Amino acid sequence: MSTNINLIDSFQEFKDFKNIDRPTMMSVLEDVFRSMIRKKYGTDENCDVIVNTDNGDLEIWRTRTVVEDGFSEDDDLEIELAEALQTDEDLEVGDEFVEQITLESFGRRAILAARQTLVSKILELEKDEIFKKYKDRVGEIVTGEVYQVWKKETLVLDDEGNELLLPKSEQIPADYFKKGDNVKAVVSKVDMMNSNPKIIISRTAPEFLQRLFELEVPEIFDGLITIKKIVREPGERAKVAVESYDDRIDPVGACVGMKGSRIHGIVRELKNENIDVINYTNNSQLYIQRALSPAKITSIKLDEEKKTAAVYLKPDQVSLAIGRGGHNIKLAGKLTGYEIDVYREADEQEEDVDIEEFADEIDSWILDEFKRIGLDTAKSVLALTVNELVKRTDLEEETVKEVLSILQAEFE
């Protein structure tokens, strides 16, 4: 009596593998059993492996040619007449002898080996599927649940239980996660490490901010508004240049929303990151002026060859242009592609001295450091505290105090 091999019963645990469809699973099963056949009989060429993907049944049929007694040269391909007649009395020399091979006939050891091989193949296939899936999703937003928090990275599980890594370097400085928290991030990088997919997600990448805008602003998602460029200092400030292809749509207004309704959710997701949305333009001077918002600029001198911009502002606008920690001017430079230097316009009624006048007392590289952050006169330097100057420049506290002493003496 023939016995079907029901793989769903025999290999019950393989039903629950993620990302593997049933036909693929059955194809792997067939390969495993063909390997078993080759080990036992030397060849699988005369064997048919029939897989039923609907109910998990698998049947193995082996065909051999009937030969005269004593003339079999290969028992794996031929069967002698006397032996064949024991199964079917109507067989003759030259006929095909077909028999069904049962799972039990392979023996317990072979079945256990097949189970182990199957586990290995399925896991390998599953890893490949995860790799392909996420390779195609680079740049897309994913949401997962924090599973474990380490010092240098956080392990996040997606809704299918796949492991995603959020390195500390890809987290916003104000991010704080604990197990069970939901995390939103963008797929940044996907690699195969020792046959295991390594999926890196990021909350600091410009693409993350772009995807958040696409989710919140329908006009961007529909292509009516285009994001030309995004630059970020994660958790501190971001600048987003947008352009509208429809004159009736105000791109900045659409991105911000009524009373900031659209941008508020993005700011909250980014831990109160300051987001400046500006109108993109091909006019470099106007673009730089918009990029340095909220500072109001008096005039700009451009050097197109060197890609530098000398920006002149009233004294009360210099600190706005530079921004806290220098973030505003740094991001404006990245956004526009120009190296921006800010210069303070001296009040005509105010007595002041250009810091270059102190070149004989202060090293030129120190003076350059002050000019780099827009402090080109003595009083503009004296207007700031020692701590502020140390924070904004790369100078030591002792050096700053010495410079302040020299400058102060000029007005005594």
C-alpha positions as CSV (number, residue, x, y, z in Angstrom):
1,M,0.0,0.0,0.0
2,S,1.5,3.4,-1.0
3,T,2.0,6.1,1.6
4,N,2.0,9.8,0.8
5,I,4.6,12.0,2.5
6,N,2.8,14.9,4.1
7,L,5.4,17.6,4.6
8,I,3.2,19.9,6.5
9,D,2.8,17.1,9.2
10,S,6.4,15.9,9.0
11,F,8.0,19.4,8.9
12,Q,5.3,21.3,10.9
13,E,7.6,24.1,12.1
14,F,8.5,25.3,8.6
15,K,5.0,26.6,8.0
16,D,5.7,29.6,10.2
17,F,8.7,31.0,8.4
18,K,8.4,34.6,7.5
19,N,8.8,36.0,4.0
20,I,8.7,32.6,2.3
21,D,5.8,31.8,0.1
22,R,4.4,28.3,-0.1
23,P,5.6,27.5,-3.7
24,T,9.1,28.6,-2.8
25,M,9.0,26.5,0.3
26,M,7.9,23.4,-1.7
27,S,10.6,24.0,-4.2
28,V,13.2,23.9,-1.5
29,L,11.6,20.7,0.0
30,E,11.8,19.0,-3.4
31,D,15.5,19.9,-3.7
32,V,16.2,18.5,-0.2
33,F,14.4,15.2,-1.1
34,R,16.2,14.9,-4.4
35,S,19.5,15.3,-2.5
36,M,18.3,12.4,-0.2
37,I,17.5,10.3,-3.3
38,R,20.9,10.8,-4.8
39,K,22.6,9.8,-1.5
40,K,20.6,6.6,-1.3
41,Y,20.3,5.6,-4.9
42,G,23.2,7.4,-6.6
43,T,21.0,9.3,-9.0
44,D,17.6,11.1,-9.1
45,E,17.3,11.1,-12.9
46,N,14.8,8.2,-12.8
47,C,12.8,9.7,-10.0
48,D,9.8,12.0,-10.1
49,V,9.2,14.2,-7.1
50,I,5.6,15.5,-7.1
51,V,4.8,18.4,-4.7
52,N,1.3,19.5,-4.0
53,T,1.5,23.1,-2.9
54,D,-2.1,23.2,-1.8
55,N,-2.0,20.6,1.0
56,G,1.7,20.0,1.4
57,D,1.7,16.4,0.1
58,L,4.9,15.1,-1.6
59,E,5.2,11.8,-3.5
60,I,8.4,10.2,-4.8
61,W,8.1,7.7,-7.7
62,R,11.1,5.7,-8.9
63,T,11.3,4.1,-12.4
64,R,13.6,1.2,-13.4
65,T,13.8,-0.9,-16.5
66,V,12.9,-4.6,-16.2
67,V,15.8,-6.9,-17.4
68,E,16.4,-10.6,-17.6
69,D,17.5,-12.3,-14.4
70,G,21.3,-12.0,-13.9
71,F,21.7,-9.2,-16.4
72,S,21.2,-6.1,-14.2
73,E,24.3,-3.9,-14.6
74,D,23.0,-1.1,-12.3
75,D,20.4,-1.9,-9.7
76,D,19.6,1.8,-9.3
77,L,18.4,2.0,-12.9
78,E,17.4,-1.6,-13.6
79,I,15.4,-4.4,-11.9
80,E,15.6,-8.1,-12.6
81,L,12.4,-9.8,-13.9
82,A,12.0,-12.2,-10.9
83,E,12.0,-9.3,-8.4
84,A,9.7,-7.2,-10.5
85,L,7.1,-10.0,-10.8
86,Q,6.8,-10.1,-7.1
87,T,5.1,-6.8,-7.3
88,D,3.4,-7.0,-10.7
89,E,2.8,-10.4,-12.4
90,D,2.1,-8.8,-15.8
91,L,5.5,-7.2,-16.2
92,E,7.9,-8.3,-19.0
93,V,11.5,-7.7,-19.9
94,G,11.8,-4.1,-21.3
95,D,8.9,-2.8,-19.3
96,E,9.2,0.1,-16.8
97,F,8.9,-0.8,-13.2
98,V,7.4,2.1,-11.2
99,E,7.5,2.1,-7.4
100,Q,6.7,4.8,-4.8
101,I,9.4,5.6,-2.2
102,T,8.1,6.2,1.3
103,L,9.7,8.6,3.8
104,E,10.3,5.7,6.2
105,S,12.5,3.9,3.6
106,F,15.2,6.6,4.0
107,G,15.8,5.8,7.6
108,R,15.6,8.0,10.7
109,R,19.2,9.3,10.4
110,A,18.6,10.5,6.8
111,I,15.3,12.2,7.7
112,L,17.0,14.1,10.6
113,A,19.8,15.2,8.2
114,A,17.2,16.3,5.7
115,R,15.4,18.3,8.4
116,Q,18.7,20.0,9.3
117,T,19.5,20.8,5.7
118,L,15.9,22.2,5.2
119,V,16.2,24.5,8.2
120,S,19.6,25.8,6.9
121,K,18.2,26.4,3.4
122,I,15.0,28.1,4.6
123,L,16.9,30.4,6.9
124,E,19.3,31.3,4.1
125,L,16.4,31.9,1.8
126,E,14.6,34.0,4.4
127,K,17.7,36.2,5.0
128,D,18.0,36.7,1.2
129,E,14.3,37.8,1.1
130,I,14.8,40.2,3.9
131,F,17.9,41.7,2.3
132,K,16.1,42.1,-1.1
133,K,13.0,43.6,0.6
134,Y,15.0,46.3,2.5
135,K,17.5,46.9,-0.3
136,D,14.5,48.1,-2.4
137,R,13.3,50.3,0.6
138,V,16.4,52.4,1.1
139,G,15.2,56.0,1.5
140,E,11.8,54.9,2.8
141,I,10.3,55.5,6.2
142,V,9.8,52.5,8.5
143,T,8.2,52.2,11.9
144,G,9.3,49.7,14.5
145,E,9.4,48.9,18.2
146,V,12.4,49.2,20.4
147,Y,13.5,45.8,21.5
148,Q,16.9,46.5,23.1
149,V,18.9,49.7,23.9
150,W,22.7,49.5,23.9
151,K,25.3,52.2,24.4
152,K,26.2,52.6,20.7
153,E,23.0,51.4,19.0
154,T,19.4,50.5,19.5
155,L,17.8,47.3,18.2
156,V,14.4,47.9,16.6
157,L,12.0,45.2,15.3
158,D,9.6,45.9,12.4
159,D,6.1,44.5,12.3
160,E,7.4,41.2,11.0
161,G,10.0,40.8,13.6
162,N,12.9,41.7,11.4
163,E,15.9,43.3,13.1
164,L,16.8,47.0,12.3
165,L,19.7,48.8,13.8
166,L,19.6,52.5,14.8
167,P,23.2,53.5,15.6
168,K,23.7,56.3,18.1
169,S,25.3,58.4,15.3
170,E,22.0,58.2,13.4
171,Q,19.9,59.3,16.4
172,I,18.9,62.9,17.1
173,P,20.9,64.1,20.2
174,A,17.6,64.5,22.2
175,D,16.4,61.0,21.3
176,Y,15.8,58.8,24.3
177,F,14.4,55.3,23.8
178,K,13.3,52.5,26.1
179,K,12.0,49.0,25.3
180,G,8.6,49.0,23.8
181,D,8.8,52.6,22.3
182,N,7.7,53.1,18.7
183,V,10.4,54.5,16.5
184,K,10.1,56.2,13.1
185,A,13.2,56.4,10.9
186,V,14.4,56.1,7.3
187,V,16.1,53.0,5.8
188,S,19.7,54.3,5.3
189,K,21.9,51.3,4.4
190,V,21.5,47.6,3.8
191,D,24.4,45.2,3.7
192,M,25.1,41.4,4.0
193,M,27.4,40.7,6.9
194,N,28.4,37.1,7.3
195,S,25.3,35.9,5.4
196,N,23.1,38.0,7.7
197,P,21.3,41.1,6.4
198,K,22.3,44.3,8.4
199,I,19.7,47.0,8.1
200,I,20.7,50.5,9.3
201,I,18.0,53.0,9.9
202,S,18.5,56.8,10.5
203,R,16.7,59.7,12.1
204,T,19.5,62.2,11.2
205,A,19.6,61.7,7.4
206,P,18.1,64.6,5.2
207,E,16.0,61.9,3.6
208,F,14.1,61.3,6.8
209,L,13.1,65.0,6.9
210,Q,12.1,64.8,3.2
211,R,9.9,61.8,3.8
212,L,8.2,63.5,6.8
213,F,7.4,66.4,4.5
214,E,6.0,64.1,1.9
215,L,3.7,62.5,4.6
216,E,2.5,65.9,5.9
217,V,2.3,68.0,2.7
218,P,0.1,66.5,0.0
219,E,1.4,68.9,-2.6
220,I,4.9,67.5,-2.2
221,F,3.6,63.9,-2.3
222,D,1.6,64.8,-5.5
223,G,4.7,66.5,-7.1
224,L,3.2,70.0,-7.2
225,I,5.9,71.2,-4.9
226,T,9.5,69.9,-5.1
227,I,12.1,69.8,-2.3
228,K,15.2,71.1,-4.0
229,K,17.6,70.5,-1.1
230,I,17.7,69.8,2.6
231,V,20.5,70.5,5.0
232,R,20.4,69.6,8.7
233,E,22.1,69.9,12.0
234,P,20.0,67.1,13.6
235,G,18.1,68.3,16.6
236,E,19.2,71.9,16.2
237,R,18.3,73.4,12.8
238,A,17.3,72.4,9.3
239,K,16.9,74.4,6.1
240,V,14.6,73.2,3.4
241,A,14.5,74.8,-0.1
242,V,11.2,74.2,-1.9
243,E,9.9,75.2,-5.3
244,S,6.4,75.1,-6.8
245,Y,5.5,74.2,-10.3
246,D,2.1,75.9,-9.9
247,D,2.1,79.7,-9.6
248,R,-1.1,79.5,-7.6
249,I,0.6,77.5,-4.9
250,D,2.8,79.2,-2.3
251,P,5.4,76.4,-1.5
252,V,6.5,77.8,1.8
253,G,2.9,78.4,3.0
254,A,1.8,74.9,1.9
255,C,4.7,73.3,3.8
256,V,4.2,75.3,7.0
257,G,0.4,75.0,6.9
258,M,-2.3,77.1,8.5
259,K,-0.8,78.4,11.8
260,G,2.0,75.9,11.4
261,S,-0.3,72.9,11.5
262,R,1.7,70.9,9.0
263,I,5.2,71.6,10.1
264,H,4.4,71.3,13.8
265,G,4.1,67.5,13.6
266,I,7.5,67.3,11.8
267,V,9.2,69.6,14.4
268,R,7.8,67.4,17.2
269,E,9.1,64.2,15.6
270,L,12.5,65.8,15.2
271,K,12.6,66.8,18.9
272,N,11.9,70.5,18.3
273,E,14.5,70.9,15.5
274,N,14.2,74.4,14.1
275,I,13.0,74.1,10.4
276,D,13.4,77.0,8.0
277,V,11.4,76.5,4.8
278,I,12.6,78.9,2.0
279,N,11.7,79.5,-1.6
280,Y,14.3,78.2,-4.0
281,T,15.6,80.6,-6.6
282,N,18.3,80.6,-9.2
283,N,19.2,84.2,-8.2
284,S,22.3,83.5,-5.9
285,Q,22.1,86.8,-4.0
286,L,18.4,86.3,-3.2
287,Y,18.9,82.6,-2.4
288,I,21.7,83.5,0.1
289,Q,19.6,86.2,1.6
290,R,16.7,83.8,2.1
291,A,19.1,81.1,3.4
292,L,20.4,83.4,6.2
293,S,16.8,84.0,7.5
294,P,15.8,85.3,10.0
295,A,18.7,87.8,9.7
296,K,18.1,90.9,7.5
297,I,21.0,91.5,5.1
298,T,22.1,95.0,4.0
299,S,24.2,93.9,1.0
300,I,26.0,90.9,-0.5
301,K,29.2,90.7,-2.6
302,L,29.6,87.4,-4.6
303,D,32.7,85.8,-6.0
304,E,31.3,83.3,-8.5
305,E,34.7,81.7,-9.3
306,K,35.6,81.0,-5.7
307,K,32.0,80.5,-4.7
308,T,32.3,82.9,-1.7
309,A,29.9,85.5,-0.5
310,A,30.6,88.5,1.7
311,V,27.5,89.4,3.5
312,Y,27.1,92.8,5.3
313,L,24.6,93.3,8.1
314,K,23.7,95.8,10.8
315,P,25.3,95.0,14.1
316,D,22.1,93.7,15.7
317,Q,21.7,91.2,12.8
318,V,25.1,89.5,12.9
319,S,24.2,87.1,15.8
320,L,21.0,86.2,14.0
321,A,22.9,85.4,10.8
322,I,25.4,83.3,12.6
323,G,22.9,81.6,14.8
324,R,23.4,79.6,18.0
325,G,26.5,77.6,17.8
326,G,27.1,78.9,14.2
327,H,24.4,76.6,12.9
328,N,22.5,79.2,10.8
329,I,25.5,80.4,8.8
330,K,26.9,76.9,8.4
331,L,23.6,75.5,7.0
332,A,23.1,78.5,4.8
333,G,26.5,77.8,3.3
334,K,25.7,74.1,2.7
335,L,22.3,75.0,1.2
336,T,23.5,77.6,-1.3
337,G,26.9,76.1,-2.0
338,Y,28.7,79.3,-1.1
339,E,31.3,79.9,1.6
340,I,29.6,82.8,3.5
341,D,31.5,85.4,5.5
342,V,29.4,87.9,7.5
343,Y,30.6,91.5,8.1
344,R,29.3,94.0,10.6
345,E,28.4,97.4,9.3
346,A,29.7,99.9,11.8
347,D,27.3,102.6,13.1
348,E,28.6,106.0,11.8
349,Q,28.1,107.6,15.2
350,E,29.9,104.7,17.0
351,E,33.6,104.8,17.4
352,D,35.0,101.4,16.5
353,V,38.2,99.8,15.2
354,D,38.7,97.1,12.6
355,I,40.4,94.1,14.2
356,E,43.0,94.1,11.4
357,E,44.4,97.2,13.2
358,F,45.6,94.8,15.9
359,A,47.6,92.6,13.6
360,D,50.8,93.7,15.3
361,E,49.6,92.5,18.7
362,I,47.3,89.5,17.8
363,D,48.3,86.6,15.6
364,S,46.6,86.7,12.1
365,W,45.2,83.2,12.6
366,I,43.4,84.3,15.7
367,L,42.0,87.4,13.9
368,D,40.8,85.1,11.1
369,E,38.9,83.0,13.6
370,F,37.0,86.0,14.8
371,K,36.3,87.2,11.3
372,R,35.1,83.7,10.4
373,I,32.1,84.2,12.8
374,G,31.4,87.7,11.6
375,L,33.3,89.6,14.3
376,D,35.5,92.0,12.3
377,T,35.6,95.0,14.6
378,A,36.9,95.4,18.2
379,K,33.5,96.3,19.7
380,S,31.8,93.4,18.0
381,V,34.2,91.1,19.8
382,L,33.9,92.9,23.1
383,A,30.1,92.7,22.9
384,L,30.3,89.0,23.6
385,T,31.3,87.2,26.8
386,V,34.3,84.9,27.1
387,N,32.1,81.8,27.2
388,E,30.3,82.8,24.0
389,L,33.5,83.5,22.2
390,V,35.0,80.2,23.3
391,K,31.9,78.3,22.2
392,R,31.7,80.0,18.8
393,T,35.4,79.9,17.9
394,D,38.1,77.2,18.1
395,L,40.1,79.3,20.5
396,E,41.2,78.5,24.1
397,E,39.7,80.5,27.0
398,E,43.1,81.9,27.9
399,T,43.6,83.2,24.3
400,V,40.2,84.8,24.3
401,K,40.8,86.6,27.5
402,E,44.1,87.9,26.3
403,V,42.5,89.2,23.1
404,L,39.7,90.9,25.0
405,S,42.3,92.6,27.2
406,I,44.1,94.0,24.2
407,L,40.9,95.2,22.6
408,Q,39.6,96.8,25.8
409,A,42.7,98.8,26.3
410,E,42.1,100.5,22.9
411,F,39.0,102.2,24.4
412,E,40.3,103.1,27.8
